[in-house]
Amino acid sequence: MKAAFKRSTIPKQLLGRDDEKATIKQFLTTHLKAKKGGSLYISGCPGAGKTAVVDEVISTLPLVRVRTVVLF
């Protein structure tokens, strides 16, 4: 049970965040279909689940290549 609270633990599915997921998915699909680059800035408090949301969206898309850059 303790592992669920470790920073490196990623849940199998994130509950909520539907609006955020839809925005990220729309951005990615639009840019991939157009074959053009782009940047999406995501900010929030530490531990809010920003990286987990992006990772979940990316895992659901049939993408060939995605490069993510995370700045701390």
N, CA, C, O and CB atoms as a CASP TS submission, in Angstrom:
PFRMAT TS
TARGET T0000
AUTHOR 0000-0000-0000
METHOD Language model
MODEL 1
PARENT N/A
ATOM      1  N   MET     1       0.820  -1.186   0.000  1.00  0.00           N
ATOM      2  CA  MET     1       0.000   0.000   0.000  1.00  0.00           C
ATOM      3  C   MET     1       0.870   1.257   0.000  1.00  0.00           C
ATOM      4  O   MET     1       0.509   2.265  -0.609  1.00  0.00           O
ATOM      5  CB  MET     1      -0.936  -0.006   1.201  1.00  0.00           C
ATOM      6  N   LYS     2       1.996   1.197   0.673  1.00  0.00           N
ATOM      7  CA  LYS     2       2.894   2.346   0.730  1.00  0.00           C
ATOM      8  C   LYS     2       3.354   2.774  -0.660  1.00  0.00           C
ATOM      9  O   LYS     2       3.558   3.962  -0.909  1.00  0.00           O
ATOM     10  CB  LYS     2       4.099   2.023   1.597  1.00  0.00           C
ATOM     11  N   ALA     3       3.515   1.816  -1.558  1.00  0.00           N
ATOM     12  CA  ALA     3       4.008   2.105  -2.906  1.00  0.00           C
ATOM     13  C   ALA     3       3.074   3.037  -3.664  1.00  0.00           C
ATOM     14  O   ALA     3       3.523   3.765  -4.549  1.00  0.00           O
ATOM     15  CB  ALA     3       4.190   0.813  -3.686  1.00  0.00           C
ATOM     16  N   ALA     4       1.804   3.032  -3.343  1.00  0.00           N
ATOM     17  CA  ALA     4       0.838   3.884  -4.044  1.00  0.00           C
ATOM     18  C   ALA     4       1.125   5.364  -3.819  1.00  0.00           C
ATOM     19  O   ALA     4       0.679   6.205  -4.600  1.00  0.00           O
ATOM     20  CB  ALA     4      -0.582   3.560  -3.589  1.00  0.00           C
ATOM     21  N   PHE     5       1.861   5.690  -2.765  1.00  0.00           N
ATOM     22  CA  PHE     5       2.138   7.086  -2.464  1.00  0.00           C
ATOM     23  C   PHE     5       3.543   7.527  -2.849  1.00  0.00           C
ATOM     24  O   PHE     5       3.912   8.680  -2.629  1.00  0.00           O
ATOM     25  CB  PHE     5       1.927   7.331  -1.013  1.00  0.00           C
ATOM     26  N   LYS     6       4.324   6.628  -3.419  1.00  0.00           N
ATOM     27  CA  LYS     6       5.659   7.001  -3.870  1.00  0.00           C
ATOM     28  C   LYS     6       5.553   7.830  -5.130  1.00  0.00           C
ATOM     29  O   LYS     6       4.645   7.625  -5.936  1.00  0.00           O
ATOM     30  CB  LYS     6       6.531   5.756  -4.114  1.00  0.00           C
ATOM     31  N   ARG     7       6.465   8.759  -5.308  1.00  0.00           N
ATOM     32  CA  ARG     7       6.463   9.649  -6.455  1.00  0.00           C
ATOM     33  C   ARG     7       6.590   8.892  -7.783  1.00  0.00           C
ATOM     34  O   ARG     7       6.033   9.316  -8.796  1.00  0.00           O
ATOM     35  CB  ARG     7       7.588  10.650  -6.323  1.00  0.00           C
ATOM     36  N   SER     8       7.315   7.788  -7.776  1.00  0.00           N
ATOM     37  CA  SER     8       7.547   7.053  -9.013  1.00  0.00           C
ATOM     38  C   SER     8       6.402   6.112  -9.383  1.00  0.00           C
ATOM     39  O   SER     8       6.440   5.480 -10.438  1.00  0.00           O
ATOM     40  CB  SER     8       8.818   6.269  -8.898  1.00  0.00           C
ATOM     41  N   THR     9       5.399   6.015  -8.539  1.00  0.00           N
ATOM     42  CA  THR     9       4.281   5.123  -8.810  1.00  0.00           C
ATOM     43  C   THR     9       3.280   5.809  -9.723  1.00  0.00           C
ATOM     44  O   THR     9       2.808   6.909  -9.434  1.00  0.00           O
ATOM     45  CB  THR     9       3.605   4.684  -7.502  1.00  0.00           C
ATOM     46  N   ILE    10       2.958   5.144 -10.835  1.00  0.00           N
ATOM     47  CA  ILE    10       1.989   5.686 -11.782  1.00  0.00           C
ATOM     48  C   ILE    10       0.775   4.775 -11.781  1.00  0.00           C
ATOM     49  O   ILE    10       0.910   3.573 -12.010  1.00  0.00           O
ATOM     50  CB  ILE    10       2.597   5.817 -13.217  1.00  0.00           C
ATOM     51  N   PRO    11      -0.417   5.325 -11.526  1.00  0.00           N
ATOM     52  CA  PRO    11      -1.611   4.484 -11.507  1.00  0.00           C
ATOM     53  C   PRO    11      -1.917   3.920 -12.889  1.00  0.00           C
ATOM     54  O   PRO    11      -1.497   4.483 -13.900  1.00  0.00           O
ATOM     55  CB  PRO    11      -2.807   5.277 -10.991  1.00  0.00           C
ATOM     56  N   LYS    12      -2.645   2.816 -12.934  1.00  0.00           N
ATOM     57  CA  LYS    12      -2.998   2.204 -14.213  1.00  0.00           C
ATOM     58  C   LYS    12      -3.949   3.094 -15.005  1.00  0.00           C
ATOM     59  O   LYS    12      -3.897   3.117 -16.235  1.00  0.00           O
ATOM     60  CB  LYS    12      -3.630   0.828 -13.988  1.00  0.00           C
ATOM     61  N   GLN    13      -4.808   3.820 -14.318  1.00  0.00           N
ATOM     62  CA  GLN    13      -5.741   4.729 -14.977  1.00  0.00           C
ATOM     63  C   GLN    13      -5.986   5.918 -14.075  1.00  0.00           C
ATOM     64  O   GLN    13      -6.180   5.770 -12.869  1.00  0.00           O
ATOM     65  CB  GLN    13      -7.073   4.017 -15.321  1.00  0.00           C
ATOM     66  N   LEU    14      -5.976   7.104 -14.670  1.00  0.00           N
ATOM     67  CA  LEU    14      -6.227   8.321 -13.912  1.00  0.00           C
ATOM     68  C   LEU    14      -7.713   8.643 -13.957  1.00  0.00           C
ATOM     69  O   LEU    14      -8.327   8.636 -15.024  1.00  0.00           O
ATOM     70  CB  LEU    14      -5.393   9.502 -14.465  1.00  0.00           C
ATOM     71  N   LEU    15      -8.268   8.915 -12.829  1.00  0.00           N
ATOM     72  CA  LEU    15      -9.675   9.296 -12.771  1.00  0.00           C
ATOM     73  C   LEU    15      -9.789  10.810 -12.854  1.00  0.00           C
ATOM     74  O   LEU    15      -8.960  11.533 -12.301  1.00  0.00           O
ATOM     75  CB  LEU    15     -10.342   8.766 -11.478  1.00  0.00           C
ATOM     76  N   GLY    16     -10.802  11.281 -13.535  1.00  0.00           N
ATOM     77  CA  GLY    16     -10.970  12.713 -13.710  1.00  0.00           C
ATOM     78  C   GLY    16     -10.016  13.225 -14.770  1.00  0.00           C
ATOM     79  O   GLY    16      -9.493  12.446 -15.566  1.00  0.00           O
ATOM     80  N   ARG    17      -9.788  14.508 -14.786  1.00  0.00           N
ATOM     81  CA  ARG    17      -8.873  15.134 -15.746  1.00  0.00           C
ATOM     82  C   ARG    17      -9.327  14.938 -17.196  1.00  0.00           C
ATOM     83  O   ARG    17      -8.512  14.999 -18.116  1.00  0.00           O
ATOM     84  CB  ARG    17      -7.468  14.569 -15.570  1.00  0.00           C
ATOM     85  N   ASP    18     -10.625  14.704 -17.398  1.00  0.00           N
ATOM     86  CA  ASP    18     -11.130  14.452 -18.744  1.00  0.00           C
ATOM     87  C   ASP    18     -10.934  15.644 -19.674  1.00  0.00           C
ATOM     88  O   ASP    18     -10.578  15.469 -20.839  1.00  0.00           O
ATOM     89  CB  ASP    18     -12.594  14.091 -18.684  1.00  0.00           C
ATOM     90  N   ASP    19     -11.161  16.847 -19.172  1.00  0.00           N
ATOM     91  CA  ASP    19     -10.972  18.046 -20.001  1.00  0.00           C
ATOM     92  C   ASP    19      -9.511  18.207 -20.401  1.00  0.00           C
ATOM     93  O   ASP    19      -9.201  18.523 -21.550  1.00  0.00           O
ATOM     94  CB  ASP    19     -11.452  19.302 -19.252  1.00  0.00           C
ATOM     95  N   GLU    20      -8.620  17.984 -19.440  1.00  0.00           N
ATOM     96  CA  GLU    20      -7.197  18.114 -19.715  1.00  0.00           C
ATOM     97  C   GLU    20      -6.740  17.054 -20.722  1.00  0.00           C
ATOM     98  O   GLU    20      -5.974  17.351 -21.639  1.00  0.00           O
ATOM     99  CB  GLU    20      -6.390  17.999 -18.414  1.00  0.00           C
ATOM    100  N   LYS    21      -7.211  15.829 -20.547  1.00  0.00           N
ATOM    101  CA  LYS    21      -6.857  14.749 -21.471  1.00  0.00           C
ATOM    102  C   LYS    21      -7.332  15.076 -22.888  1.00  0.00           C
ATOM    103  O   LYS    21      -6.603  14.872 -23.859  1.00  0.00           O
ATOM    104  CB  LYS    21      -7.466  13.410 -20.999  1.00  0.00           C
ATOM    105  N   ALA    22      -8.557  15.584 -22.994  1.00  0.00           N
ATOM    106  CA  ALA    22      -9.110  15.917 -24.313  1.00  0.00           C
ATOM    107  C   ALA    22      -8.301  17.019 -24.983  1.00  0.00           C
ATOM    108  O   ALA    22      -8.061  16.962 -26.189  1.00  0.00           O
ATOM    109  CB  ALA    22     -10.579  16.350 -24.188  1.00  0.00           C
ATOM    110  N   THR    23      -7.879  18.014 -24.221  1.00  0.00           N
ATOM    111  CA  THR    23      -7.079  19.110 -24.776  1.00  0.00           C
ATOM    112  C   THR    23      -5.739  18.603 -25.284  1.00  0.00           C
ATOM    113  O   THR    23      -5.311  18.966 -26.379  1.00  0.00           O
ATOM    114  CB  THR    23      -6.859  20.205 -23.725  1.00  0.00           C
ATOM    115  N   ILE    24      -5.085  17.778 -24.507  1.00  0.00           N
ATOM    116  CA  ILE    24      -3.783  17.228 -24.902  1.00  0.00           C
ATOM    117  C   ILE    24      -3.936  16.331 -26.121  1.00  0.00           C
ATOM    118  O   ILE    24      -3.142  16.410 -27.058  1.00  0.00           O
ATOM    119  CB  ILE    24      -3.145  16.439 -23.737  1.00  0.00           C
ATOM    120  N   LYS    25      -4.953  15.480 -26.112  1.00  0.00           N
ATOM    121  CA  LYS    25      -5.182  14.567 -27.241  1.00  0.00           C
ATOM    122  C   LYS    25      -5.466  15.353 -28.518  1.00  0.00           C
ATOM    123  O   LYS    25      -4.940  15.015 -29.578  1.00  0.00           O
ATOM    124  CB  LYS    25      -6.356  13.607 -26.936  1.00  0.00           C
ATOM    125  N   GLN    26      -6.287  16.394 -28.430  1.00  0.00           N
ATOM    126  CA  GLN    26      -6.602  17.214 -29.601  1.00  0.00           C
ATOM    127  C   GLN    26      -5.342  17.877 -30.146  1.00  0.00           C
ATOM    128  O   GLN    26      -5.117  17.895 -31.357  1.00  0.00           O
ATOM    129  CB  GLN    26      -7.655  18.282 -29.246  1.00  0.00           C
ATOM    130  N   PHE    27      -4.525  18.418 -29.255  1.00  0.00           N
ATOM    131  CA  PHE    27      -3.276  19.059 -29.674  1.00  0.00           C
ATOM    132  C   PHE    27      -2.384  18.063 -30.414  1.00  0.00           C
ATOM    133  O   PHE    27      -1.884  18.359 -31.500  1.00  0.00           O
ATOM    134  CB  PHE    27      -2.528  19.641 -28.454  1.00  0.00           C
ATOM    135  N   LEU    28      -2.190  16.897 -29.832  1.00  0.00           N
ATOM    136  CA  LEU    28      -1.303  15.901 -30.432  1.00  0.00           C
ATOM    137  C   LEU    28      -1.827  15.397 -31.772  1.00  0.00           C
ATOM    138  O   LEU    28      -1.072  15.321 -32.741  1.00  0.00           O
ATOM    139  CB  LEU    28      -1.118  14.732 -29.485  1.00  0.00           C
ATOM    140  N   THR    29      -3.101  15.056 -31.835  1.00  0.00           N
ATOM    141  CA  THR    29      -3.641  14.516 -33.082  1.00  0.00           C
ATOM    142  C   THR    29      -3.631  15.558 -34.191  1.00  0.00           C
ATOM    143  O   THR    29      -3.346  15.232 -35.343  1.00  0.00           O
ATOM    144  CB  THR    29      -5.060  14.002 -32.865  1.00  0.00           C
ATOM    145  N   THR    30      -3.938  16.799 -33.859  1.00  0.00           N
ATOM    146  CA  THR    30      -3.921  17.867 -34.863  1.00  0.00           C
ATOM    147  C   THR    30      -2.524  18.043 -35.442  1.00  0.00           C
ATOM    148  O   THR    30      -2.359  18.118 -36.659  1.00  0.00           O
ATOM    149  CB  THR    30      -4.409  19.189 -34.253  1.00  0.00           C
ATOM    150  N   HIS    31      -1.528  18.108 -34.580  1.00  0.00           N
ATOM    151  CA  HIS    31      -0.157  18.319 -35.038  1.00  0.00           C
ATOM    152  C   HIS    31       0.412  17.104 -35.766  1.00  0.00           C
ATOM    153  O   HIS    31       1.166  17.255 -36.728  1.00  0.00           O
ATOM    154  CB  HIS    31       0.728  18.667 -33.864  1.00  0.00           C
ATOM    155  N   LEU    32       0.061  15.917 -35.318  1.00  0.00           N
ATOM    156  CA  LEU    32       0.558  14.716 -35.983  1.00  0.00           C
ATOM    157  C   LEU    32      -0.054  14.557 -37.378  1.00  0.00           C
ATOM    158  O   LEU    32       0.648  14.213 -38.328  1.00  0.00           O
ATOM    159  CB  LEU    32       0.255  13.479 -35.133  1.00  0.00           C
ATOM    160  N   LYS    33      -1.352  14.807 -37.499  1.00  0.00           N
ATOM    161  CA  LYS    33      -1.997  14.706 -38.810  1.00  0.00           C
ATOM    162  C   LYS    33      -1.437  15.722 -39.785  1.00  0.00           C
ATOM    163  O   LYS    33      -1.282  15.432 -40.971  1.00  0.00           O
ATOM    164  CB  LYS    33      -3.501  14.893 -38.678  1.00  0.00           C
ATOM    165  N   ALA    34      -1.131  16.917 -39.287  1.00  0.00           N
ATOM    166  CA  ALA    34      -0.580  17.976 -40.133  1.00  0.00           C
ATOM    167  C   ALA    34       0.922  17.805 -40.360  1.00  0.00           C
ATOM    168  O   ALA    34       1.525  18.523 -41.158  1.00  0.00           O
ATOM    169  CB  ALA    34      -0.854  19.337 -39.508  1.00  0.00           C
ATOM    170  N   LYS    35       1.513  16.850 -39.653  1.00  0.00           N
ATOM    171  CA  LYS    35       2.965  16.608 -39.723  1.00  0.00           C
ATOM    172  C   LYS    35       3.754  17.886 -39.463  1.00  0.00           C
ATOM    173  O   LYS    35       4.699  18.218 -40.178  1.00  0.00           O
ATOM    174  CB  LYS    35       3.347  16.031 -41.095  1.00  0.00           C
ATOM    175  N   LYS    36       3.328  18.594 -38.409  1.00  0.00           N
ATOM    176  CA  LYS    36       4.051  19.794 -38.020  1.00  0.00           C
ATOM    177  C   LYS    36       4.337  19.749 -36.525  1.00  0.00           C
ATOM    178  O   LYS    36       3.582  19.174 -35.741  1.00  0.00           O
ATOM    179  CB  LYS    36       3.252  21.064 -38.389  1.00  0.00           C
ATOM    180  N   GLY    37       5.420  20.358 -36.166  1.00  0.00           N
ATOM    181  CA  GLY    37       5.814  20.386 -34.763  1.00  0.00           C
ATOM    182  C   GLY    37       4.980  21.373 -33.980  1.00  0.00           C
ATOM    183  O   GLY    37       4.165  22.111 -34.535  1.00  0.00           O
ATOM    184  N   GLY    38       5.196  21.372 -32.709  1.00  0.00           N
ATOM    185  CA  GLY    38       4.478  22.311 -31.851  1.00  0.00           C
ATOM    186  C   GLY    38       4.913  22.130 -30.421  1.00  0.00           C
ATOM    187  O   GLY    38       5.637  21.194 -30.081  1.00  0.00           O
ATOM    188  N   SER    39       4.467  23.026 -29.606  1.00  0.00           N
ATOM    189  CA  SER    39       4.782  22.966 -28.180  1.00  0.00           C
ATOM    190  C   SER    39       3.497  23.133 -27.383  1.00  0.00           C
ATOM    191  O   SER    39       2.614  23.908 -27.752  1.00  0.00           O
ATOM    192  CB  SER    39       5.822  24.056 -27.788  1.00  0.00           C
ATOM    193  N   LEU    40       3.411  22.412 -26.312  1.00  0.00           N
ATOM    194  CA  LEU    40       2.275  22.512 -25.408  1.00  0.00           C
ATOM    195  C   LEU    40       2.840  22.718 -24.016  1.00  0.00           C
ATOM    196  O   LEU    40       3.557  21.864 -23.494  1.00  0.00           O
ATOM    197  CB  LEU    40       1.353  21.239 -25.478  1.00  0.00           C
ATOM    198  N   TYR    41       2.519  23.843 -23.422  1.00  0.00           N
ATOM    199  CA  TYR    41       3.026  24.169 -22.084  1.00  0.00           C
ATOM    200  C   TYR    41       1.991  23.744 -21.058  1.00  0.00           C
ATOM    201  O   TYR    41       0.836  24.167 -21.109  1.00  0.00           O
ATOM    202  CB  TYR    41       3.348  25.693 -21.949  1.00  0.00           C
ATOM    203  N   ILE    42       2.416  22.909 -20.133  1.00  0.00           N
ATOM    204  CA  ILE    42       1.531  22.431 -19.076  1.00  0.00           C
ATOM    205  C   ILE    42       2.160  22.805 -17.748  1.00  0.00           C
ATOM    206  O   ILE    42       3.318  22.483 -17.485  1.00  0.00           O
ATOM    207  CB  ILE    42       1.288  20.884 -19.175  1.00  0.00           C
ATOM    208  N   SER    43       1.395  23.483 -16.920  1.00  0.00           N
ATOM    209  CA  SER    43       1.946  23.880 -15.620  1.00  0.00           C
ATOM    210  C   SER    43       0.960  23.505 -14.513  1.00  0.00           C
ATOM    211  O   SER    43      -0.224  23.279 -14.760  1.00  0.00           O
ATOM    212  CB  SER    43       2.252  25.410 -15.587  1.00  0.00           C
ATOM    213  N   GLY    44       1.475  23.447 -13.308  1.00  0.00           N
ATOM    214  CA  GLY    44       0.644  23.137 -12.155  1.00  0.00           C
ATOM    215  C   GLY    44       1.519  22.836 -10.958  1.00  0.00           C
ATOM    216  O   GLY    44       2.745  22.785 -11.054  1.00  0.00           O
ATOM    217  N   CYS    45       0.875  22.642  -9.852  1.00  0.00           N
ATOM    218  CA  CYS    45       1.590  22.348  -8.607  1.00  0.00           C
ATOM    219  C   CYS    45       2.294  20.996  -8.708  1.00  0.00           C
ATOM    220  O   CYS    45       1.833  20.096  -9.411  1.00  0.00           O
ATOM    221  CB  CYS    45       0.616  22.359  -7.403  1.00  0.00           C
ATOM    222  N   PRO    46       3.416  20.863  -7.996  1.00  0.00           N
ATOM    223  CA  PRO    46       4.097  19.563  -7.971  1.00  0.00           C
ATOM    224  C   PRO    46       3.150  18.477  -7.457  1.00  0.00           C
ATOM    225  O   PRO    46       2.417  18.675  -6.488  1.00  0.00           O
ATOM    226  CB  PRO    46       5.370  19.630  -7.086  1.00  0.00           C
ATOM    227  N   GLY    47       3.187  17.336  -8.125  1.00  0.00           N
ATOM    228  CA  GLY    47       2.370  16.214  -7.685  1.00  0.00           C
ATOM    229  C   GLY    47       0.934  16.249  -8.169  1.00  0.00           C
ATOM    230  O   GLY    47       0.131  15.406  -7.768  1.00  0.00           O
ATOM    231  N   ALA    48       0.592  17.206  -9.024  1.00  0.00           N
ATOM    232  CA  ALA    48      -0.793  17.331  -9.494  1.00  0.00           C
ATOM    233  C   ALA    48      -1.143  16.281 -10.544  1.00  0.00           C
ATOM    234  O   ALA    48      -2.320  16.064 -10.832  1.00  0.00           O
ATOM    235  CB  ALA    48      -1.025  18.722 -10.066  1.00  0.00           C
ATOM    236  N   GLY    49      -0.138  15.631 -11.115  1.00  0.00           N
ATOM    237  CA  GLY    49      -0.400  14.593 -12.099  1.00  0.00           C
ATOM    238  C   GLY    49      -0.190  15.013 -13.536  1.00  0.00           C
ATOM    239  O   GLY    49      -0.706  14.374 -14.453  1.00  0.00           O
ATOM    240  N   LYS    50       0.559  16.078 -13.742  1.00  0.00           N
ATOM    241  CA  LYS    50       0.785  16.590 -15.108  1.00  0.00           C
ATOM    242  C   LYS    50       1.447  15.544 -15.996  1.00  0.00           C
ATOM    243  O   LYS    50       0.947  15.246 -17.081  1.00  0.00           O
ATOM    244  CB  LYS    50       1.654  17.855 -15.067  1.00  0.00           C
ATOM    245  N   THR    51       2.545  14.996 -15.552  1.00  0.00           N
ATOM    246  CA  THR    51       3.275  14.003 -16.340  1.00  0.00           C
ATOM    247  C   THR    51       2.440  12.748 -16.523  1.00  0.00           C
ATOM    248  O   THR    51       2.434  12.169 -17.609  1.00  0.00           O
ATOM    249  CB  THR    51       4.613  13.658 -15.672  1.00  0.00           C
ATOM    250  N   ALA    52       1.747  12.320 -15.501  1.00  0.00           N
ATOM    251  CA  ALA    52       0.923  11.117 -15.590  1.00  0.00           C
ATOM    252  C   ALA    52      -0.193  11.285 -16.615  1.00  0.00           C
ATOM    253  O   ALA    52      -0.497  10.348 -17.352  1.00  0.00           O
ATOM    254  CB  ALA    52       0.331  10.776 -14.222  1.00  0.00           C
ATOM    255  N   VAL    53      -0.807  12.469 -16.671  1.00  0.00           N
ATOM    256  CA  VAL    53      -1.874  12.723 -17.643  1.00  0.00           C
ATOM    257  C   VAL    53      -1.315  12.671 -19.059  1.00  0.00           C
ATOM    258  O   VAL    53      -1.904  12.038 -19.934  1.00  0.00           O
ATOM    259  CB  VAL    53      -2.545  14.092 -17.379  1.00  0.00           C
ATOM    260  N   VAL    54      -0.191  13.327 -19.291  1.00  0.00           N
ATOM    261  CA  VAL    54       0.417  13.326 -20.623  1.00  0.00           C
ATOM    262  C   VAL    54       0.815  11.897 -21.016  1.00  0.00           C
ATOM    263  O   VAL    54       0.551  11.471 -22.141  1.00  0.00           O
ATOM    264  CB  VAL    54       1.657  14.267 -20.660  1.00  0.00           C
ATOM    265  N   ASP    55       1.435  11.171 -20.115  1.00  0.00           N
ATOM    266  CA  ASP    55       1.839   9.791 -20.401  1.00  0.00           C
ATOM    267  C   ASP    55       0.633   8.918 -20.744  1.00  0.00           C
ATOM    268  O   ASP    55       0.698   8.090 -21.652  1.00  0.00           O
ATOM    269  CB  ASP    55       2.592   9.197 -19.202  1.00  0.00           C
ATOM    270  N   GLU    56      -0.461   9.105 -20.019  1.00  0.00           N
ATOM    271  CA  GLU    56      -1.662   8.313 -20.291  1.00  0.00           C
ATOM    272  C   GLU    56      -2.227   8.626 -21.678  1.00  0.00           C
ATOM    273  O   GLU    56      -2.595   7.714 -22.419  1.00  0.00           O
ATOM    274  CB  GLU    56      -2.729   8.576 -19.217  1.00  0.00           C
ATOM    275  N   VAL    57      -2.295   9.898 -22.026  1.00  0.00           N
ATOM    276  CA  VAL    57      -2.819  10.275 -23.340  1.00  0.00           C
ATOM    277  C   VAL    57      -1.930   9.702 -24.441  1.00  0.00           C
ATOM    278  O   VAL    57      -2.433   9.134 -25.411  1.00  0.00           O
ATOM    279  CB  VAL    57      -2.915  11.816 -23.471  1.00  0.00           C
ATOM    280  N   ILE    58      -0.634   9.845 -24.301  1.00  0.00           N
ATOM    281  CA  ILE    58       0.298   9.331 -25.315  1.00  0.00           C
ATOM    282  C   ILE    58       0.147   7.820 -25.472  1.00  0.00           C
ATOM    283  O   ILE    58       0.216   7.301 -26.586  1.00  0.00           O
ATOM    284  CB  ILE    58       1.755   9.683 -24.940  1.00  0.00           C
ATOM    285  N   SER    59      -0.055   7.121 -24.372  1.00  0.00           N
ATOM    286  CA  SER    59      -0.171   5.657 -24.438  1.00  0.00           C
ATOM    287  C   SER    59      -1.438   5.212 -25.156  1.00  0.00           C
ATOM    288  O   SER    59      -1.503   4.074 -25.619  1.00  0.00           O
ATOM    289  CB  SER    59      -0.147   5.067 -23.038  1.00  0.00           C
ATOM    290  N   THR    60      -2.448   6.075 -25.263  1.00  0.00           N
ATOM    291  CA  THR    60      -3.701   5.696 -25.916  1.00  0.00           C
ATOM    292  C   THR    60      -3.712   6.024 -27.403  1.00  0.00           C
ATOM    293  O   THR    60      -4.620   5.602 -28.119  1.00  0.00           O
ATOM    294  CB  THR    60      -4.860   6.384 -25.241  1.00  0.00           C
ATOM    295  N   LEU    61      -2.729   6.761 -27.872  1.00  0.00           N
ATOM    296  CA  LEU    61      -2.692   7.150 -29.278  1.00  0.00           C
ATOM    297  C   LEU    61      -1.784   6.224 -30.072  1.00  0.00           C
ATOM    298  O   LEU    61      -0.733   5.807 -29.585  1.00  0.00           O
ATOM    299  CB  LEU    61      -2.223   8.600 -29.421  1.00  0.00           C
ATOM    300  N   PRO    62      -2.191   5.902 -31.297  1.00  0.00           N
ATOM    301  CA  PRO    62      -1.329   5.068 -32.147  1.00  0.00           C
ATOM    302  C   PRO    62      -0.252   5.931 -32.807  1.00  0.00           C
ATOM    303  O   PRO    62      -0.333   6.244 -33.995  1.00  0.00           O
ATOM    304  CB  PRO    62      -2.169   4.330 -33.229  1.00  0.00           C
ATOM    305  N   LEU    63       0.735   6.302 -32.034  1.00  0.00           N
ATOM    306  CA  LEU    63       1.765   7.218 -32.513  1.00  0.00           C
ATOM    307  C   LEU    63       2.998   6.460 -32.980  1.00  0.00           C
ATOM    308  O   LEU    63       3.339   5.400 -32.455  1.00  0.00           O
ATOM    309  CB  LEU    63       2.144   8.212 -31.420  1.00  0.00           C
ATOM    310  N   VAL    64       3.644   7.021 -33.961  1.00  0.00           N
ATOM    311  CA  VAL    64       4.892   6.433 -34.431  1.00  0.00           C
ATOM    312  C   VAL    64       6.036   6.885 -33.544  1.00  0.00           C
ATOM    313  O   VAL    64       6.774   6.062 -33.003  1.00  0.00           O
ATOM    314  CB  VAL    64       5.163   6.814 -35.898  1.00  0.00           C
ATOM    315  N   ARG    65       6.182   8.192 -33.395  1.00  0.00           N
ATOM    316  CA  ARG    65       7.251   8.738 -32.555  1.00  0.00           C
ATOM    317  C   ARG    65       6.737   9.965 -31.815  1.00  0.00           C
ATOM    318  O   ARG    65       6.095  10.835 -32.404  1.00  0.00           O
ATOM    319  CB  ARG    65       8.502   9.099 -33.407  1.00  0.00           C
ATOM    320  N   VAL    66       7.015  10.023 -30.560  1.00  0.00           N
ATOM    321  CA  VAL    66       6.682  11.198 -29.759  1.00  0.00           C
ATOM    322  C   VAL    66       7.884  11.496 -28.896  1.00  0.00           C
ATOM    323  O   VAL    66       8.417  10.607 -28.232  1.00  0.00           O
ATOM    324  CB  VAL    66       5.392  10.976 -28.890  1.00  0.00           C
ATOM    325  N   ARG    67       8.307  12.727 -28.903  1.00  0.00           N
ATOM    326  CA  ARG    67       9.409  13.153 -28.050  1.00  0.00           C
ATOM    327  C   ARG    67       8.820  14.081 -26.998  1.00  0.00           C
ATOM    328  O   ARG    67       8.203  15.094 -27.328  1.00  0.00           O
ATOM    329  CB  ARG    67      10.553  13.861 -28.876  1.00  0.00           C
ATOM    330  N   THR    68       9.007  13.741 -25.768  1.00  0.00           N
ATOM    331  CA  THR    68       8.538  14.607 -24.693  1.00  0.00           C
ATOM    332  C   THR    68       9.737  15.198 -23.982  1.00  0.00           C
ATOM    333  O   THR    68      10.759  14.536 -23.801  1.00  0.00           O
ATOM    334  CB  THR    68       7.634  13.834 -23.700  1.00  0.00           C
ATOM    335  N   VAL    69       9.604  16.433 -23.586  1.00  0.00           N
ATOM    336  CA  VAL    69      10.641  17.123 -22.834  1.00  0.00           C
ATOM    337  C   VAL    69      10.014  17.585 -21.541  1.00  0.00           C
ATOM    338  O   VAL    69       8.996  18.278 -21.546  1.00  0.00           O
ATOM    339  CB  VAL    69      11.251  18.322 -23.636  1.00  0.00           C
ATOM    340  N   VAL    70      10.615  17.205 -20.442  1.00  0.00           N
ATOM    341  CA  VAL    70      10.116  17.583 -19.138  1.00  0.00           C
ATOM    342  C   VAL    70      11.158  18.457 -18.474  1.00  0.00           C
ATOM    343  O   VAL    70      12.305  18.046 -18.297  1.00  0.00           O
ATOM    344  CB  VAL    70       9.786  16.339 -18.273  1.00  0.00           C
ATOM    345  N   LEU    71      10.765  19.649 -18.112  1.00  0.00           N
ATOM    346  CA  LEU    71      11.668  20.579 -17.433  1.00  0.00           C
ATOM    347  C   LEU    71      11.246  20.730 -15.993  1.00  0.00           C
ATOM    348  O   LEU    71      10.071  20.953 -15.701  1.00  0.00           O
ATOM    349  CB  LEU    71      11.690  21.951 -18.134  1.00  0.00           C
ATOM    350  N   PHE    72      12.198  20.610 -15.096  1.00  0.00           N
ATOM    351  CA  PHE    72      11.907  20.766 -13.671  1.00  0.00           C
ATOM    352  C   PHE    72      12.575  21.999 -13.149  1.00  0.00           C
ATOM    353  O   PHE    72      12.454  22.313 -11.965  1.00  0.00           O
ATOM    354  CB  PHE    72      12.358  19.545 -12.875  1.00  0.00           C
TER
END
